[in-house]
């Protein structure tokens, strides 16, 4: 495919096109004089001509099964405007599915129309749906700060909850409604999860580009199936295009904290059956909007920020939702489940009153579920453990209408009398925390473990407290650099693994990085062995050469590849004891004198680190003491963590009463 020379691409984009890391592209640029010259950007973030880059990659054999879509995206990105590029992608998708139709937009420039035509032709050649999904994903990643999307696992969970929460079966198929559908994540999940007949999906979105992309996405999702879809560009609160249209289930991830939602002009709207939402509570307007569209017994699931469950301004509406049985459950999600990722969002499960022919017990309580424990704080994978989270939430909500069934741990039925107090706070953690008490057996086991740790600490304290030090030490020191020159050890810096073709006979090694050390110290990835620049084996010394994570230790375990800013030292056992070397290097004063101190991310000059000059036989006593000190530190950390947990658990039990005389 021909590509205009005016389209700029960054080093990161070139790396993505070629399927390699950015470091590999930087190496190409340094090693090959024929690499395209910079056409823009800065020295730190240079930009290159897409056409020249494509030609160079092809001539030098750097493209590996790369489709034309990789070269297509930079041209959409070069359009600049978020809306124009989004509408162009949506139009290209329509042309992929219906090649004989003309463009629906007369506002596109000649350049955009040409790009749309080329994209449509490429999509028909390489796969329409795959090409559209690739372009849509890149568009969403580029504009992630301006958009809020619903992750696919969360959309699937919400759909499953809504399908199981509705009461009664419809004889006319299923109608799904999303009044703030964005690019159609929830609507697409509904199409994929419901396999029954007569599915109708209705969506509303005030942003024309998002609405067009949602229409395009649903077109591909429903291809070959008898599903009716309709996405309308409109402000659902101010001008509801589906007013009076009932739905079996409703799904929504509405915009948060929008003060200009129509408070003045909608003050007398009939949708506010539970009270006019205050200006500061737009989310409660969306809640009532969803309820107004539900058929009798229909269910809605909506994503809300946690403050909606407790803000004083919304307590009157929350109280009405509880009293009428409209709010059936609240699920607190782990932080990272959706944007904003730093907040523990909530799912509210709503249900319209069923008709009189449906036998449903009067509502006496609400189910509150705390699923915040399913976060993965030390994992590199984004979001929570979705499989475990979904299984837990669906299990907890399965008996929502069976008060005799006991909910699982971290879920609780709260009587309405307890909820309808002055605050009407429906935050799950407020109620589940008081019921998830540590058992007496668990407390006893923790106390026993703490006692064992303290016994070990006492032994180490006795041993370490007997150490005697000379008033002034006359010992001389040397540096790591000098020891390397003398052949007493070898120094190998870790690097980002190089990009190359995997070998069928190659083995994979764990990859340890500075980011792993700042989490829990567990390697977070795997790399082919032949791509690793530095591999540590049992008995090697590892140093983190950055101030914020400075440490040194003797590696014990399987061979491990080291990432950037980590260093491997392999000692000559006839000259240096590894534990002695690690102990000297681990001293905080050593790291301070060898660091640059510009910031917490400053590097430590490994070659300047000081090491005592001692004969091998004298190093042994130091090595044993260093090992004892390291063991003491490990025991101290474990005892401190366990002790804090016990203080909290016992405090909860005491505050709940029941102390035996």
C-alpha positions in Angstrom: 0.0 0.0 0.0 1.3 3.4 -0.8 1.6 5.8 2.1 2.0 9.6 2.0 5.4 11.0 2.9 3.9 13.7 5.0 2.6 11.2 7.6 4.9 11.4 10.7 5.6 8.3 12.9 7.6 8.0 16.2 10.1 5.5 17.2 7.5 3.7 19.3 5.1 3.5 16.2 7.9 2.1 14.1 8.6 -0.5 16.7 4.9 -1.4 16.8 4.8 -1.7 13.0 7.9 -3.9 12.9 6.9 -6.0 15.9 10.0 -5.2 17.9 10.9 -3.2 21.0 11.8 0.5 20.8 15.4 -0.3 21.8 15.7 -2.4 18.6 14.6 0.6 16.5 17.1 2.9 18.2 19.8 0.3 17.5 18.8 0.3 13.8 19.0 4.1 13.7 22.5 4.1 15.2 23.9 1.2 13.2 22.4 1.8 9.7 23.4 5.0 7.9 20.5 4.3 5.5 17.9 4.7 8.2 15.4 7.5 7.3 16.3 11.0 8.5 14.2 12.8 11.1 11.5 15.0 9.6 10.1 16.5 12.8 9.7 16.2 16.6 12.7 16.7 18.9 16.0 14.9 19.6 14.2 13.0 22.5 11.1 12.2 20.5 12.0 12.3 16.8 9.5 11.7 14.0 10.1 10.1 10.6 8.3 9.8 7.3 6.0 6.8 7.2 6.6 6.2 3.5 10.4 6.3 4.0 10.2 4.0 7.1 8.0 1.5 5.2 10.5 1.4 2.3 13.5 1.0 4.6 11.8 -1.8 6.6 11.0 -3.7 3.5 14.4 -3.3 1.9 16.2 -4.4 5.0 13.9 -7.4 5.7 12.6 -6.0 9.0 8.9 -6.7 8.5 7.6 -10.0 9.8 4.1 -10.9 8.8 3.0 -7.3 9.1 -0.4 -6.5 7.6 -1.3 -3.3 5.8 -3.3 -2.1 8.8 -0.1 -1.3 10.8 0.7 1.3 8.1 -2.9 2.4 7.9 -3.3 3.6 11.5 -0.6 6.4 11.5 -2.5 8.0 8.6 -5.7 8.1 10.7 -3.8 9.5 13.6 -2.2 12.2 11.4 -5.7 13.6 10.8 -5.3 15.2 14.2 -8.9 15.6 15.2 -10.3 13.0 17.5 -13.8 13.3 16.0 -12.7 13.3 12.4 -10.5 10.2 12.8 -13.3 8.4 14.7 -15.9 9.2 12.1 -13.5 8.2 9.3 -12.9 4.8 11.0 -16.6 4.3 11.4 -17.2 5.2 7.7 -14.5 2.8 6.6 -16.1 0.1 8.6 -19.5 0.7 6.9 -17.7 0.6 3.5 -16.1 -2.7 4.4 -19.5 -4.2 5.0 -21.3 -2.5 2.2 -18.7 -1.8 -0.5 -21.3 -0.6 -3.1 -22.6 2.3 -0.9 -21.5 5.8 -1.1 -20.0 7.9 1.7 -22.6 9.0 4.2 -20.7 12.2 5.1 -20.2 15.1 2.8 -18.0 16.8 5.4 -15.0 14.7 4.7 -12.1 16.2 2.8 -10.8 14.6 -0.3 -7.8 13.3 1.7 -10.1 11.6 4.3 -12.3 10.2 1.6 -9.3 8.6 -0.1 -8.1 7.2 3.2 -11.5 5.8 4.0 -11.6 4.1 0.6 -8.2 2.6 1.0 -9.0 1.4 4.5 -12.2 -0.2 3.3 -10.3 -2.0 0.5 -7.7 -3.2 2.9 -10.3 -4.4 5.3 -12.1 -6.5 2.7 -8.7 -8.0 1.8 -7.4 -8.7 5.3 -10.6 -9.2 7.2 -13.2 -6.4 7.8 -13.9 -7.1 11.4 -10.3 -7.6 12.4 -9.2 -4.4 10.6 -12.0 -2.4 12.2 -11.3 -3.7 15.7 -7.6 -3.0 15.2 -8.3 0.6 14.2 -10.8 1.1 16.9 -8.4 -0.2 19.6 -5.6 2.1 18.4 -8.1 5.0 18.4 -9.2 4.3 21.9 -5.6 4.0 23.1 -4.6 7.3 21.5 -7.5 9.2 23.1 -7.6 7.2 26.4 -7.5 10.4 28.5 -10.6 11.8 26.8 -12.7 8.7 26.8 -14.1 6.3 29.4 -14.7 2.8 28.2 -16.0 -0.4 29.9 -13.5 -3.2 29.8 -14.9 -6.3 28.1 -14.8 -8.6 31.2 -16.7 -6.0 33.2 -19.3 -5.6 30.4 -19.7 -9.4 30.3 -20.2 -9.5 34.1 -22.8 -6.7 34.0 -24.7 -8.4 31.3 -24.7 -11.7 33.2 -25.9 -10.0 36.3 -28.8 -8.2 34.5 -29.9 -11.4 32.7 -30.1 -13.3 36.0 -31.6 -10.5 38.0 -34.7 -9.9 35.9 -38.0 -11.5 37.0 -40.3 -13.1 34.6 -39.7 -14.3 31.0 -40.6 -12.2 28.0 -42.5 -13.9 25.1 -41.4 -11.2 22.7 -37.6 -11.7 22.9 -35.2 -9.5 24.8 -34.8 -5.7 24.6 -31.5 -4.3 25.9 -31.1 -0.5 26.5 -27.9 1.6 27.1 -28.5 5.3 27.2 -24.8 6.2 27.3 -23.3 3.6 25.1 -20.0 5.1 24.1 -18.4 2.9 21.5 -20.7 0.0 22.3 -18.8 -2.1 24.8 -21.9 -3.0 26.8 -24.2 -3.4 23.8 -21.7 -5.7 22.2 -21.4 -7.8 25.4 -25.2 -8.2 25.4 -25.2 -9.5 21.8 -22.5 -12.0 22.7 -24.0 -13.2 26.0 -27.6 -13.6 25.0 -28.2 -16.5 22.6 -32.0 -16.5 22.6 -34.4 -15.3 19.8 -35.7 -11.8 19.2 -32.8 -9.6 20.5 -33.2 -5.9 20.2 -30.3 -3.6 21.3 -31.0 0.2 21.7 -28.2 2.6 22.4 -27.9 6.4 22.8 -24.8 8.5 22.7 -24.4 12.3 22.5 -21.0 12.2 21.0 -21.4 11.7 17.2 -18.0 10.0 16.7 -18.7 7.5 19.6 -22.2 6.8 18.3 -20.9 6.1 14.8 -18.2 3.7 16.1 -20.8 2.0 18.3 -23.0 1.5 15.2 -20.0 0.1 13.3 -19.1 -2.3 16.1 -22.6 -3.7 16.5 -22.8 -4.2 12.8 -19.9 -6.6 12.9 -21.0 -8.2 16.2 -24.5 -9.0 14.9 -23.4 -10.1 11.4 -25.2 -13.2 10.4 -27.6 -13.0 13.4 -31.2 -11.8 13.6 -30.5 -9.0 15.9 -32.0 -5.5 15.6 -29.7 -2.7 16.7 -30.2 1.1 16.8 -27.8 3.7 18.1 -29.1 7.3 18.2 -27.0 10.4 18.6 -28.7 12.3 21.4 -28.4 13.5 25.0 -30.5 10.8 26.7 -31.3 12.8 29.8 -32.3 16.0 28.0 -33.9 14.5 24.8 -34.6 10.8 25.2 -35.0 9.3 21.7 -36.4 6.1 23.2 -39.0 7.7 25.6 -41.8 5.3 26.2 -39.8 2.3 24.9 -39.6 -0.4 27.6 -36.6 -2.7 28.0 -36.0 -6.0 29.6 -32.5 -5.1 30.8 -30.6 -1.9 30.9 -26.8 -1.5 31.1 -25.0 1.7 31.6 -21.6 3.3 32.4 -22.7 6.9 32.6 -20.4 10.0 32.7 -19.5 10.9 36.3 -19.6 14.2 38.2 -21.2 16.2 35.4 -22.9 19.2 37.0 -24.5 20.4 33.7 -26.8 17.4 33.2 -30.0 19.4 32.8 -31.0 20.1 36.4 -33.0 23.3 35.6 -34.8 22.2 32.4 -35.7 18.7 33.8 -36.9 19.8 37.2 -40.5 18.6 36.6 -39.6 15.5 34.5 -41.8 12.5 35.2 -38.8 10.1 35.4 -38.0 11.4 38.9 -40.3 8.9 40.7 -37.9 8.8 43.6 -37.2 12.5 43.8 -35.5 15.3 41.8 -31.8 14.5 41.8 -29.8 17.3 43.3 -27.5 19.2 40.9 -24.5 17.5 42.4 -26.0 14.0 42.0 -26.1 13.4 38.2 -25.5 9.7 38.7 -28.9 9.4 40.5 -30.5 11.0 37.4 -29.1 8.2 35.3 -30.3 5.6 37.8 -33.9 6.9 37.6 -33.6 7.2 33.8 -32.8 3.5 33.6 -35.6 2.5 35.9 -38.1 4.5 33.9 -37.2 2.4 30.8 -37.6 -1.1 32.5 -40.5 -3.4 31.9 -42.1 -4.8 35.1 -39.5 -7.1 36.6 -36.8 -5.8 34.3 -33.3 -5.3 35.7 -30.6 -2.7 35.2 -26.9 -2.7 36.1 -25.0 0.6 36.3 -21.4 1.5 37.1 -21.2 4.3 39.6 -18.4 6.0 41.6 -18.4 5.0 45.3 -19.4 8.4 46.6 -22.9 8.0 45.2 -23.5 5.3 47.9 -22.9 7.7 50.8 -23.1 11.4 49.7 -25.5 13.2 52.0 -27.2 15.0 49.1 -28.5 11.7 47.7 -29.7 10.0 50.9 -33.4 10.8 50.2 -33.4 9.2 46.8 -31.3 6.2 48.0 -33.9 5.7 50.8 -36.8 5.7 48.2 -34.9 3.2 46.0 -34.5 0.9 49.0 -38.0 1.2 50.3 -39.6 0.4 46.9 -37.2 -2.5 46.2 -35.7 -0.8 43.2 -32.1 -1.1 44.6 -31.6 -4.8 45.1 -27.8 -5.0 45.4 -24.5 -3.0 45.5 -21.2 -4.6 44.5 -17.9 -2.9 45.3 -15.4 -3.6 42.6 -11.6 -3.7 43.1 -9.7 -0.6 42.1 -8.5 -0.9 38.5 -11.7 -2.5 37.2 -12.5 0.5 34.9 -11.7 4.2 34.5 -10.8 6.0 36.7 -8.5 3.1 37.7 -7.5 4.5 41.1 -11.1 4.3 42.4 -13.1 1.3 43.7 -16.2 1.6 41.5 -19.5 0.1 42.3 -22.2 -1.8 40.4 -25.8 -1.0 41.4 -28.3 -3.8 40.6 -31.7 -2.2 40.0 -35.1 -3.9 39.3 -38.5 -2.5 38.4 -41.4 -3.8 40.4 -42.8 -7.0 38.8 -46.4 -7.2 37.7 -48.9 -8.7 40.1 -48.9 -12.1 38.3 -45.3 -12.7 39.3 -44.8 -14.3 42.7 -42.0 -12.4 44.4 -41.5 -12.1 48.2 -41.7 -8.5 49.6 -38.4 -6.8 49.7 -37.0 -6.8 53.3 -33.3 -6.3 52.7 -30.6 -5.4 50.2 -27.5 -7.5 49.3 -24.2 -5.7 49.7 -21.1 -7.4 48.2 -17.5 -6.4 48.8 -15.4 -7.7 46.0 -12.4 -5.4 46.5 -10.2 -8.3 47.6 -9.9 -9.5 44.0 -7.4 -6.8 43.0 -3.9 -7.9 41.8 -1.6 -5.4 43.4 1.6 -7.1 42.5 0.7 -8.2 39.0 1.7 -6.7 35.7 -1.7 -7.7 34.2 -4.1 -4.8 34.2 -7.3 -5.0 36.2 -8.5 -7.5 38.8 -8.6 -11.3 38.5 -11.7 -11.2 36.3 -12.4 -15.0 36.4 -12.4 -15.2 40.1 -14.1 -11.8 40.5 -17.0 -12.8 38.1 -17.5 -16.2 39.7 -17.7 -14.7 43.2 -20.1 -11.8 42.3 -22.4 -14.1 40.3 -22.4 -16.6 43.1 -23.2 -13.9 45.7 -26.0 -12.5 43.6 -27.5 -15.9 42.7 -29.7 -16.1 45.8 -30.5 -12.3 45.9 -34.2 -13.1 46.1 -33.9 -16.0 48.6 -33.5 -14.5 52.0 -33.1 -17.9 53.6 -29.9 -18.6 51.7 -26.7 -17.5 53.5 -24.5 -15.2 51.3 -20.8 -16.1 51.0 -18.0 -14.3 52.9 -17.7 -10.6 52.1 -21.4 -10.4 51.1 -24.2 -9.6 53.5 -27.9 -9.1 53.5 -28.7 -5.9 55.4 -32.2 -5.3 56.6 -33.9 -2.2 55.3 -34.4 -1.0 58.9 -30.6 -0.9 59.3 -30.0 0.9 56.0 -32.7 3.5 56.4 -31.0 5.6 59.0 -29.9 9.2 58.8 -27.2 8.5 56.3 -28.7 5.8 54.1 -25.2 4.6 53.3 -25.1 1.6 51.0 -21.3 1.2 50.8 -20.7 -2.6 51.1 -17.4 -2.3 53.1 -19.3 -0.5 55.9 -21.3 -3.6 56.6 -19.2 -6.5 55.4 -16.1 -5.5 57.4 -18.0 -5.8 60.7 -19.1 -9.4 59.8 -15.9 -10.7 58.4 -14.4 -11.4 61.9 -11.3 -13.5 62.3 -12.1 -16.7 64.1 -10.7 -17.7 67.4 -8.8 -20.5 65.7 -7.2 -18.2 63.2 -6.2 -15.7 65.9 -4.7 -18.5 67.9 -2.6 -19.7 64.9 -1.4 -16.1 64.2 -0.4 -15.6 67.9 1.5 -18.9 67.7 3.3 -17.9 64.5 4.2 -14.5 66.0 5.6 -16.2 69.1 7.8 -18.4 67.0 9.0 -15.4 65.0 9.8 -13.5 68.2 11.7 -16.4 69.6 13.8 -16.4 66.4 14.3 -12.7 66.7 15.4 -13.0 70.3 18.1 -15.5 69.2 19.3 -13.1 66.5 19.2 -10.2 68.9 21.4 -12.1 71.4 23.9 -13.0 68.7 24.0 -9.6 67.0 24.1 -7.6 70.2 27.3 -9.3 71.2 29.1 -7.9 68.2 32.1 -5.7 69.2 33.5 -3.0 67.0 36.9 -1.2 67.2 36.8 2.5 68.0 38.6 3.3 64.7 38.8 0.8 61.9 42.1 0.6 60.0 40.7 -1.7 57.3 41.3 -0.5 53.7 38.7 -0.8 51.0 38.7 -1.4 47.3 36.0 -0.8 44.7 33.9 -3.1 42.5 35.7 -1.6 39.5 39.1 -2.6 40.9 38.0 -6.1 41.7 36.7 -6.5 38.2 40.1 -5.4 36.8 41.9 -7.8 39.2 39.8 -10.7 37.9 38.2 -11.3 41.4 34.7 -11.0 39.9 32.9 -10.3 36.6 30.3 -7.6 36.2 27.4 -8.0 33.7 24.8 -5.3 33.3 21.2 -6.3 32.7 19.4 -5.0 29.6 16.1 -5.0 27.9 16.0 -8.4 26.1 16.7 -8.0 22.4 14.0 -8.7 19.8 14.7 -11.6 17.6 13.1 -14.7 16.0 12.4 -17.3 18.7 14.2 -20.6 18.3 12.3 -23.9 18.5 15.0 -25.2 20.8 15.2 -22.1 23.0 14.2 -22.2 26.6 12.6 -19.4 28.5 14.0 -17.7 31.6 12.2 -15.6 34.3 12.9 -11.8 33.7 13.5 -9.7 36.9 13.2 -5.9 36.6 13.4 -2.9 38.9 9.6 -2.7 38.7 9.4 -6.3 40.1 11.7 -5.3 43.0 9.4 -2.4 43.9 6.4 -4.8 44.0 7.2 -8.1 45.7 10.5 -9.2 44.1 9.0 -11.9 42.0 10.0 -11.9 38.3 7.1 -10.6 36.3 7.8 -12.0 32.8 9.6 -14.6 30.7 12.1 -14.2 27.9 13.8 -16.5 25.5 17.2 -17.5 26.9 19.2 -16.3 23.8 17.8 -12.8 24.1 19.0 -12.2 27.7 22.1 -10.1 28.1 22.7 -11.0 31.8 21.7 -14.2 33.5 22.3 -14.9 37.2 22.8 -18.3 38.5 22.8 -19.8 42.0 25.5 -18.0 44.1 25.8 -14.9 41.9 25.4 -11.5 43.5 22.6 -9.2 42.2 22.6 -5.4 42.6 19.9 -2.9 41.8 21.7 0.1 40.5 19.0 2.7 41.1 18.5 4.7 44.3 14.8 4.0 44.8 15.3 0.2 44.8 19.0 -0.1 45.9 19.8 -3.5 47.3 22.2 -6.4 46.9 21.7 -10.1 47.6 23.0 -13.5 46.7 20.8 -15.2 44.1 19.4 -18.5 45.1 17.2 -20.4 42.7 16.9 -21.1 38.9 18.7 -19.0 36.3 17.1 -15.6 35.9 17.5 -12.9 33.3 18.1 -9.3 34.5 16.5 -6.2 33.1 17.9 -2.7 32.9 19.5 -1.2 36.0 20.2 -4.6 37.5 23.7 -6.0 37.6 25.1 -9.5 38.0 28.4 -10.1 39.9 30.0 -13.5 39.6 32.8 -14.0 42.1 36.0 -16.1 41.9 35.3 -18.3 45.0 39.1 -18.5 45.7 39.3 -14.7 46.1 35.9 -13.4 47.3 33.0 -14.9 49.3 29.7 -14.0 47.6 27.8 -13.4 50.9 30.6 -11.2 52.1 30.5 -9.2 48.9 26.7 -8.8 49.0 26.8 -7.7 52.7 29.4 -5.0 51.9 27.4 -3.7 48.9 24.1 -3.7 50.7 25.3 -1.2 53.3 23.1 2.0 52.9 26.2 4.2 53.3 27.8 2.4 50.3 24.8 3.1 48.1 24.7 6.8 49.2 28.3 7.5 48.4 28.1 5.9 44.9 24.7 7.5 43.9 24.2 10.6 42.0 21.4 11.9 44.3 19.6 13.9 41.6 16.3 12.1 42.3 14.9 8.8 43.6 15.3 7.4 40.1 19.0 8.3 40.0 21.5 5.6 39.2 24.2 4.1 41.5 27.6 3.8 39.9 28.2 0.1 40.6 32.0 0.3 39.9 32.4 2.9 42.7 30.8 0.7 45.4 33.2 0.0 48.3 34.3 -3.5 49.4 36.5 -4.3 52.4 39.9 -5.7 51.5 40.2 -8.9 53.5 41.8 -12.3 53.0 39.3 -15.0 52.0 39.6 -16.8 55.4 38.7 -13.5 57.2 35.7 -12.9 54.9 34.0 -16.0 56.2 33.2 -14.5 59.7 31.9 -11.3 58.0 29.8 -13.4 55.6 28.2 -15.3 58.5 27.4 -12.1 60.3 25.9 -10.5 57.2 23.7 -13.6 56.7 22.6 -13.4 60.3 21.7 -9.7 59.8 19.8 -10.5 56.7 17.8 -13.3 58.4 17.1 -10.9 61.3 15.7 -8.3 58.8 13.4 -11.0 57.2 12.1 -12.1 60.6 11.5 -8.5 61.6 9.5 -7.7 58.5 7.4 -10.8 58.9 6.8 -10.2 62.6 5.9 -6.5 62.0 3.4 -7.4 59.2 1.8 -10.2 61.3 1.7 -8.1 64.4 -0.1 -5.2 62.7 -2.7 -7.7 61.4 -3.2 -9.1 64.9 -3.7 -5.6 66.3 -6.4 -4.9 63.8 -8.1 -8.2 64.2 -8.2 -8.1 68.0 -9.3 -4.5 67.9 -12.3 -5.4 65.7 -13.2 -8.3 68.1 -13.0 -6.1 71.2 -15.0 -3.3 69.6 -17.7 -5.8 68.7 -18.0 -6.8 72.4 -18.2 -10.3 73.8 -14.9 -10.3 75.8 -14.9 -13.3 78.0 -14.4 -12.6 81.8 
